């Protein structure tokens, strides 16, 4: 356990002081929704934030994670959030590392964890998906062990879905993962009828647990509906994977494939099919690279160990004093890291998706005026009390709206003019490289209000159309 504990400690310490956690604008609307839920005691079912879709149906599928984020934010600010997400990542390292250690020697455990960490690094953001990673790993490991022993998991374990289904959409993948492991277990069982009954009971309990959310069946269908949107390719995390562009995925992927082929690693037919599906998912959408890294590494660790000659055990046995002292030092280091993190003030830095200074520079008279904003800036605007044109909830806005927005934001003069007329746009906040920035610079009636490395704000002197402010207290 020393290697997993050491890696978990390093990951925890790094993320506690890593600004990258807050480089995603979606963190803003997650925090804002958590604040709204705590203030009203209700989970919203319609949009409370934008001015373009007020009252539109909204499946708030991550509400529990958002409430947890807001509670931590109220208690510890941005530093508290860094600790929270650092702890989630460290928990993932411990779960994976402990599983790897059953089959691999320490050096190979370290290499495996590093390869997984490289893939996950770009996705280390203060959003609910990171909180769901340890759940996904623990759930997969539980299913694997149940299949290996020929028995279904205990019914009580289905309660994990109560938390997962209210925290992140990856719960549906977890539910679907039951099928291959159940199939494998039933085929190998001497008493197939009894094995099938056990897995059927567990599957039913898990499926029923996914319905215990404010959204009911809509929450279960939500991940499928999002995956079916025709405009997903316009969103960075939903675009297809490119080995040329996505280096942090390409290198670990190529390394793993090379090791598997060189050592002629074999999986059972069912697990091989599952791995192929995960690879397809990862190449279809960037965001699914994390699923492949977590689940795939657990699927491959044991078969790989069976093809590799195990190295001798480390010289320091687990029961000896130096080993125990090092292991005991891990929580001490973590406590010190937490103390330092809480003692040192932390504020999100400007980033490509979170233009902190630009939003702070918005003149007060524009705060309630209709804005045309970059897609990635919407969440940060919501947290600042500004109603956005659009934000990261593409599912709520719908394909037609997202398509029209993309056209307007990328140089379609007619589309932008139509948006200005329809919504009474008074100002814009866009990335400097946006084609619309240069066009507004050359358009009479529009003037620059602010410009920095991360965002450019334009305003027009057209008559104002005031908006109702976001009411975070209900």
N, C-alpha and C positions, 0 to 999 in steps of 0.2 A: 504493500500500500504506500510505500514511501514515495515512489515515482509519481503516482496519481496525486498524492497529497501535495507534493512539491509543485507539480504543474498547476494544480488548482490554486495554490497560494500565489504563484506568479501571475496567473490570469486574473485573479481577484485584485491583486495590487495594481496591475496595469490598468484594468478597467476603472478602478476607483479614481484614477487620475487621468482618464482618457477622454478628451473632449469629443472624440468621434461618436460617443454614445448619443450626443445631442445634435448630430449633423443631419437629422431627418426632421422635416417640418411636421410630420404626422405626430410626433411626440406632443406637440402643442394641442391638437384637438383631442388626443387621448386624455391629457391632463384636464382639459376644459370639460370634457364629458364626465370624467370622474368627479369634478367639482360640482357640476350640475346635479348629478345623481345624489351626492351627499347632501346638497342643499334642499332638494325637493323630495327626496325619499322615493323617487320613481325613476325607472329606466325609460328614457325617451323612445317613442315608437315612430316619431316624425322628426324631421330636421329642425333643430332649434338654432342653428348657427349661420347658415348662408342666407344671402338676400335673393338668390336666384331660385332656390328650391324650398322656401319656407313651407313647412307642413307636409313635405313629400314623405312617403313611407321610408323608414330607415330601420334596418335590422341591426340593432346594437348588440352584435354578437360577442364583443370583447369587454362587456361592461364590468365584469368582476376584476379583471386585470386593471382596468382603468381606475376603478375605485381604490384598489391597492396602491396603484401608482400615486394617486392624489393624496392618500393618507400618508404615505412615505414622504411625499413632497411637502405636505403641511408640517410634518414633524422635523424633517431634515433638509428641506430645500433641494437644490440641484445636487448637492453632495450626498444627501440621503438617497436620491435616485441612483446615483453612480454606485453607491454601496449595494443597493437592491439588485441592480442588474449585474454587478460584479459577482455577487453571491450566487445568482442564477447560473452564470457561466461557470463559476467554480464548481457548483453542484453537478453540472453536466460533466465536467472533467473527472470528478470523483466517480460518477456512475460508470462512465465509459472506461476509465482507467482501471477500476476494480474489476470490471468484466474482462478487459484485456489481460489483466494479471493472472487470471485463471488459466490462460492458455499460452501466454507469451512471456519471455524473460524481460527483465526491466528495460534493457536498451531498446528492445523492439516495442515495448509499451510506450516508451518515450517517443519513438519515431511515429508510431500510429497516432498518438495524441497530437503531435505537431502537425501531421498531415491534415487531421480533422480541423485543427485550429486555423490553419491557413485557409481552408475553404470557408470556415464560418466567420473569419475576421471581418469581411466587408458587411456582414449582416449583424454585427455587434452594435445594435442601436437600441435606444431606450423605447422599445415598443413591445407589445404583448407577445410577439412571436418568440423573443428571447426567453421570456418567462416560461414558455411552453416547451422549450428544448429539453430541460431535465425530465419533464413529464413524458415526452415522446421516447426518450432513451430508456427510462425506467419501465414504461409500458411495453416497449419492444423486447426488452430483456426478460420481463415477466412472461410474455408469450413464448419466447424461445425456450425458456427453461421448462415451462409447462408442456410444450410440445416434446422436448427431449425426455421428460419423465413419463410421458404418456397420460398425463392427467390435466384436465382443464384447470385454469386458475380458480382460486376461491371466489365465490359469488361476491364477497365483500369487496374484492378488488375492483369490481365494476363501478364502485362509488367514485373512483378516480375520475370517471367521465363527468360527474357532477361539477367538479372544478374545471376540468378541461373544456367542456362544452360551453361554459360561461366565460371562458378566458381567451380562446383563440380558435380559429377555424380549422386548425390542423387536427382537431379531435376527430374529424370525419376520416382522415387517413388512419388514425389509431383504431377506429371502429372497423375499417376495411381490412386492417392488418390481421384481425382475428381469423379471417377466412383461411388464408394459406397455412397458418400454423395449426389451426383446428383440423384442416384436411390432412396435413402431414401426420398429426398425432393419431387421428382416427385410423388412417391406413396402416399405421405401425402397431396399433393396439391389438392385443390378443382377443379382447372382448370389445369389438367395434361398437356394438349397440350401447354399452355403458359409456364408452368414451364419447360417442356422438351425443348422448343425452347430457353429459357434463358440459361439453362445449356449447351445445344449443342453449342450455340454461344460462351459461355465462354470457353468451352473445346477446341473448334476449335482455338480460339485466343491464348490460352495457348500452344496448340500443334504447331501452326505456329511459336510462339515465340521461341520454343526450336530449331527451324531450323536456327535461326539468329545467327549463330556461324561460325567461320572459318572452321568448320568440316562438316556443313550441316547435312545430314542424317546419316553420319558416327558417328557424335557425339551423336545422339539419340540412335543408335544401340550399341554404345560402352559399356555401362553398362551391356547389355545383353551378349555381346561377352566375357567380362571379367568373368561374373558369370558362363559362360559355360566352362571355362578352366579346364582341367583335373588335373592340378598341383596346384590348389588353396590350397589344404590341406597341401602343403609344406610351405606355408606362414603363419606366426603366426596369423595375423589378419583375415585370411580367414579360419582358421581351425574351426571345430565344437565346440560349447560351451560345457564345462564340468562343472557341478555344483560342483564337487569336487575340481577342479583346479581354476575355475573362481569365487573366493569367493566374489569379489565386485559385481558380478551379482547375485550369488546364494542367498545371504542374503536378498537383497531388493526384489528379485523375490519371494522367499519363504514367506517373510513377507507380500507382497502384495496379494499373493494367499490365505494365511491364513485369512487376513482381509476380502477379498471378499467372501470367503466361509462362514466365521463365521457370516457375516452380510447379507448373501444371496443377494448380489448385482446383479442386473439384467441389461443387456444391450439390446438394440433393436437387432433383428436378424442380421441386416446388420453390425452394429458396433461390435457385438460379432464375426462375421465372420472375420471382418477386424482385430480384436485383435488376433484371432487365427492365422491368416496369419503372423502377426508381431511376435508372439511368435515362430512360425515355423522358420521364417527368423533368429531370434536371436539365436536359437539353431543350425541352419544350419551353420552360420558363426558368429564368435565373433564380427566382426565389426558392425553387425546389432543390437547388444545389445543397442546401442545408439538410434537407430530408435525406438525400442520398448519402451525405457524409456521416450523419448520425446512425441511420438504420443500416446502411451498407457496411460501415466499419464493424458493427456488431455481428452482421451476417458472415463476414469474412475472417474474423479473428481466429476462430477455432479451426476452420478448414486450412487456413494458412499455417497455423502452428503444427498441424499434422503433417505438412509437407516440408517443414523446416526442422533441422536438427536443433533441439533445445540446448541453449548454452547452460553451463553449470550455474547453480544458485549463487547469489552474491556471497562474498566472504563473510559479511556481517549478517548473522541470522536474525530473524525477526524478534527473537526473545532476548537478544543481548542488549546491554545497556546503551551503547552508542545509537543503535537503531531506534530504541524506544525514546531516547532523548531527542533525536532528530524529529521523530513523529510527534512527540509532545510539544515541540517548538512551533509546529505549524499553527495551531490555534493562537499561540502567543503572538506570532507575527501578524496574523489576521486582526487581532485586537488592536495591535499597534497601528496597523494600516487604517483601521476604522477611526481610531482616535485622531490620527493626523488628518485624515480626510475631513472629519467633522470640524476640526480646528481651523482648517484653511478654507477661506471663502471660495465658493465656486460659482461661476456664471457661464452659461453657454457662450462660446466664441462664434464670431461670424463664420458662416460656411455656405456652400453652394445652395443648400436647401433651407437655410435658416439665417436670413440676413438681419441679424440682431440690431445693428446700428441703424440700418435703413428704416426698419419698422419704428424704432424709437424716434426717428427724425420726421415721421409723418406729422404734418401740421394738425393741430386739434380740430380745425374746421373741416378737415377731410376725413376724420375718423368715422363719421356717420354718413359719409357720401359714398355712392356706389363706386366700387373699385374693380378694375380688370387686373387680376393678379396672376403671376406664374403659378402653375399647378402645384409645384413643390412648396410654395410660400403660404398656402392656404391655412395649414394647421397652425403655423406661428402667428398668423393674423388673428385667428380665432382666440388663441390664448391671450393675445394683446387686447381683445375686446372689439376687434374689427370684423364685420361680416364680410366674408370673401365672396368672390365670384364663383370660385371652385376651390376644392381642396382634395386631399387624398382619398376621399370616400367616393371613388369613381362609380362604384356599384349603385350608390344612391342617385347620382346625377344621370346615369344611363348612357347608353352608347351614342344616341343622337346628340345629346348635349356635349359630351366629351369630344365628339367628332367636330362639332361646330366650334368649340373652344380651340381645339388644336389648329383648325384652319385659320382662325382669327389671330392666334398667337404666333403663327409661323408665316405671316406675310400676306395673307389673303385680305386685301383692302376692303373688299365688299363684305366679307364676314365680320371684320372688326367694326366697320361702319354700322352694320346691322346690329351688332351687340351694343354699340354706343347709343343708337337710337332706341332700342328696345328697353335697355336697362338704365339709361340715363347716366352712363359712365362719366365720372368726374375726374378720376385719376387712375394711374396704373403703377404697378410695382413689378418689375420684370428683371430677369437676368440680363447683364450687360450684353451678352452675345445674342440675345433674342432679336430676330429680324424686325420685330415691331419697334424696338428702341430706335433704330436708325430712321425708320419711317416717321415716328412721332417727332424726332428731332427736326425733320424737314417739313412737318405739317403745321401750317399757321393755326394759331389758337391753342397749341400745346406747348408747354414750357417745362424744362427740367426743374424739379424741386430739390432733388438730392441725387447724388451719384457716388458710388464707391466701387470697390472691387467686386462686390457680391450682388448689388442691386442698383437699379436706376428707377427713380420715381418721376413720373410726369403728371402734370395737372392741366386741366383746361378751365377756361373762364366761363364755361357754359353755366346756365342757371342751376343752382344746387337742387338735388332731390334727396332730402334727408332720409335716413333710415332709422328704424328703431334700434337702439343699442342692444347688444347681446345681454340678456338677463341671466347671469350665472346663479342667481338666487331663486330662479323659478318665476 
